[in-house]
Amino acid sequence: MRAMRGVWRWRHSPLWRRTDRIEAWVALVAALLIALGATCAGWLAGRSAHGALLETVRIQHQQRQLVWVTVDRLVSRAPLDPDPETASQRDARRRVIASWTASDGSARIGELAAPRPVEPGERFRIWTDDRGRVMPRPMDVSTAGTHAVLAGLGTAAGVGMMIEGARRLVGWQLMVRRFRRWDQEWERAGQDWGRADHGS
């Protein structure tokens, strides 16, 4: 704000060039567009994404259901991993052969990743679709909201960066124009500009 007041007071200065005036107006318009335009674009994008994601949540919860699976046997383990971190992760997600009944009543069997170390005969739950195929856990409302917020913030940041990029491009072109005019003025002034005997 202080910079804008300084520009306003400086507008009657004899050093105030037309390119300075254009650059000041471009900066003001860019600031308003970033403050208002980018914010509105982010809000609209977030709202649109939230609506679409909520519809996805509704569809996924309609099409997926939790079913119990029974562990038949463990899948043979891979060779021991010397890295304790990856070894603990592998043990926590042990692969098993398990069986379950689909919602249409058909029996299913397949290799699954158990959510915890299990033994044959133990049971755990998985998400499946109407045909009994294993599916990821459906998205919940809070996750949809988080993704919508991120989409809105990303859109606002992208629009803001485009506006700032355009402002910098205009500023660069104005600077090039100033340098060209300075070169022309130096050429007109001649090589003896500033000499003590100039004009005598």
Beta strands, then each sheet from edge to edge (+ up, - down):
strand 1: 65-74
strand 2: 95-101
strand 3: 107-113
strand 4: 123-128
sheet 1: 3+ 2- 1+ 4-
end
